[in-house]
Amino acid sequence: MSLDVLAIAAHPDDIEQTCGGTLIRMAEMGYRTGALDLTAGDMGTRGSPEQRVAESEAAAKHLLLRWRGNLHFPDARLENDLAARMTLARKIRELRPRVVILPYWQARHPDHYRAGEMGYEACFLAGLKKLDESTEPHRPFKILYSSVYADVKPSFVVDIGAQFERRMAALLSYASQYGETGAGSDLFPQEAEIRERLGAIARFYGNQIGVKYGEPFVVKEAMQIDDIVAMPVRSI
Ligand SMILES: [Zn+2]
């Protein structure tokens, strides 16, 4: 297995909300994409972990993923300890992604920023030869931080206008979370509300590059441009 892009996130349905459109777009371009959820959402008000994993597999089809996995780390109490980092690093060696998408390093939910931190450290560990002599070292080339819920200026925005509806279908695969009935239904947004909210967020980021819908990302390193004449996004 050798993936072009691997998205890592804390909970099933995080990827659908933050970088699902980009994953769909990359798959449509012929790249091998994957998603690794660190927990199965066992602390969630609605749905069991088994249900969330089954829903994430249905969502994976809409996202056109080649691979999706779940590490079943403890939800809402994700710990960046050595055992967890090693498990994650081994998975990265197995999947050999060139690009890894992580949650932005600041967030309201501790699992989200911890997933970003663990993901970064596991990407580093995965490149160490002596980490585990029985597996080949692999260090991803590029790390992108998905910043949709962070109050920061994106380094770049991906146009997901053609992928937005498919991403919405992926998210709505989580019937236990976004269905119309069930326990705590006043707590969870109904389908129309979620569509309007995610649409507004995607419009906000799309607007920053002059398209209808977009997904924002932050990179820590500078971006290289070879042709300044062909640069997109109008300045004035
Ligand atoms: Zn989450």
Residues whose N, C-alpha, C, O or C-beta is under 5 A from the ligand:
A	BS01	ZN	A10 H11 D14
